Amino acid sequence: MLFQTKLQNKKLGLSQNEQYFCVVSIEDQVICTKWYEKDSNRLLDILKREKSEICIIQSISDRFIWRKYLFFPHYYNKAMIYRQIIEVLKQEVPVSIEEIYFDYQIALQESENIYRVIIYALIKNNETDFSLNKQMVLDSELYCYRRGIDYLVHQQLDNKEESSREDTYLFKNQLIQFKQTELFQTSIEKLSQLTGYKRLLTIEKIQNLSQIEKEKIITLALPSDQKIIDPYLYITALGACLWSGKV
């Protein structure tokens, strides 16, 4: 999921919670991680510290992103679809269209001969202000997390264990699966829910693993050479800086 501008400059991945900003960059295959306390720093302050031209890829909590699925006949052109998207946003988003960022994806479902459209919208605020930096991308934290985990998989596991579209990801108390342009979230209420997956990737040590037999649960280690205050902020910021312009 992307709210994007053209991407040309040095990339910085940014994630945040109530206390910290985490900023990650990769230069010459070396990871650089910086933490900033929110009490004494604003996003604008962080941007001003960077001497070079940069692009911030900001991880956005999925609970703030509004989604809508639409379907159109195959004979609709892009202009017709766009007009319909604008009408839907005006009717269904509870603020004016000038107060949101929005993006959309169009895919032709050839088997049904229709266009499937996903609309994403995010209400503007001071921490998602493109005027702070002309080069900024807003991305779902779950897609950022996936890229960060996949990076650790590539670094830590054999080539035959490369990440796969069939992987399932443990994100806090949720199981996350990605299928084509969709993601699926399942809240974990009991240990038995961790069964039945081809491979489950996590950065948390799961207790009572002996109760789950013959399941492929892989616990990935966090880099020992990085200062990591919050593992989830670090992984999402890492995944954000790995954004390549694709979901």
N, C-alpha and C positions, 0 to 999 in steps of 0.2 A: 504494500500500500504506500503510495507516494504522493507527496505534494512537492513538486520539484521545480527547480530552475535549471538552467544549463550548468553542467558540472565541468569545470576546467581546472580549478586550483587545488592546492593541498587540502586533503580531506581531514577533518576532525570529527570524530564521533562523540556525541554528547548525550548523556543520560542524567537524570536527576531524581531526587526524592525531596522530602521536606527539609533535609539537613544539608545535602551535598550536591554539587555538580561533579560529575566524572567526565573527563575529557581524555580520549584515546586517539593517538595517531600512529601510523606505521610508516617509517622511512627507512629505505634500504633494508627491509625485512626486520627492522628492529622496532619493537613496540614501546611507545612512550605513554605513560599514564600519569595524569595529574588530577588531584582532588582539590576542590575549592569549597570552603564552608559558605553556606548561603547567607549567614549573618553578616559576613564582611565582603561578599562579592555578589555582583549582578552579572547577568549574561553579557551585558555591554562591557563590563569591566574585563571579562575574560577575552572577548574579541579584541579589545584594545591592546592586550598584552602580546598578541600575535603580530610579529613584524611582517611576515610574508602575506601574500594574498591567499585567503583560505576559503574553503567551503565547509560550513557546519552541516552535518547530518544529525538532526535532532531526533532522538527516540521519544515517541509520544505514547503514553499509556493508552492501551486499547479501549479502556472504558470511556475515553473522551472522543472517540472516533465514531461518527454516525455512518451507518451503511444502509444501502438500499439496493435491491436486485430488481432489474426491469427486463422485459423481453419485448422485442420489436420484430415485425416482419422483415424478411430478408431484403425486400426492395427499398427499405429505408436507407437513405444516404446519411453521411456523417452530420450534415447540417440539420437534418430532420431529427436525428437522435439528440443532438446537442440542444435543440430548442425544447425537446421533451424533458431533458435533464434539468434545464433551467426552471421549467414550470414545476417539476416535482420539488426542487429545492425551495422555491418560493412558497409552495403550498404546505410542505411537511417539516421544514426546519424552523424552529421557533424564534429565529432572529432573521434580520434582513440579509439578503445575499451579499451585501457589502461587508457584513460582519463575519463572514466565514471564508476559509480556504476550502476549495473542493477539487476533487480529481475524479476520474472515472476510467474504467477499462471496458473495452468492447471486444467481444469474441463471437465469431460466427459458429454456431452449433450446426454443423453440416447435416447431421443425422435428422434434425428437426427443421432445418432450413430457416432458422431464426437467429437474431442477434441477442446475445445475453450481455447485459450491461450491469456493472457494479459501480455504484456511486459512493464516494467517500466524502465526508464533510467534517470540518473541525472549526470550532468557534475561535476567532482570533483573540489573543491576549498579549500581554507584554512580553511573554517568554516565547511566543511564536511569531515575533514581529520581523518580517522580512526587511523592514527598513533598517534594522540593526546591521544587517549584512546582506548585500545583494545576492550573494552565493549561499543559499540556505535550502536544505531539503528537510521535510518533515516525514518521518517514517514510523510505522507501527513498531512498538517495542517487541512484539512477538516475532516479527520478521527479523529485527535486529538480533534478538536473542538466538534465533535459529542460525543466522550467519556466524555469530560468535561461537556457538557450540560446534558448528561444522568446521570452523577453523581449528578448534582444539582437537577434533576428531582427526583432521588431516595431520596435525602436528604429533599426535600421541599414538595413533593406531597404524597398523600395517596398511599398505595400499589396498589390500583386499577388503579392508574394513572401512573404505571411504563412505562418507555420508550418502544416504539414499532417500529418495522421495517416500519410501515406506517407513522411515524412522519416525518414532514418537518422542516427544521432548517433554521432560518434567520441568514445568515452570511454576515454582512456588507450590501451590496446592492444586495445580491443574495439569492435565495431560493435554498436550497440543499436537495436532496433526495437520499437515499441509497437503492439500490435494489440488493440483492445478492452481487456479487463482483463489481458492478458498482455504480458510483455516477453520479447524474444528476444536472447540475447547470443552473439556470435561472436568468438572470439579471432582477431586478425590475425597471420598468419604470412607472408604475402607481399603485395606491392603489388597484384597482380591482383585481390585480394579486394575492392578498393575500387570495382570496376566493377559496372555493372548496377543501380545504385540511381537512383531518380528524382532525389533530392537528398540529398547528404551534408553535414551541418553539423558544423563543427569549430572549436576555438579554437587548434589546433596547425597550424603550417605543415608541409604534407606535402612531403617531398623527392621529386624526380624526377616531378613532375606531368606533364611532357611525355610520359611513358610512358602516361598515361591520357587518351585522346582522347575528346572529346565527352561527358565525364561532368560532371555538375553538382556540383562540390565547392565549398562556400562556407566560407571562413575568416572567422570573425567576430572583430572587434577587441574587446579588453577596454577598459573605460572608462578614459580617461587621467586622469580626476579622482579615481580611487580608488586607495588604497594596496593593492596586490595582491602578497602574498608568495607565495601558491600559487594559480595560476589555477583549479584544480579545486576547492579548498576555497571559493574566492570564488563560483564559479558555483553550487555546491551550496547554499551558505548563502543566496545570492540567491534561488535557486529555492525554498528552504524558506520564506523569508519571504513568498513569493507564494502559498503554499498557501491554498486557498479552501474546503477541506472536501471536495474532490473529487479523485479520482485523476487 
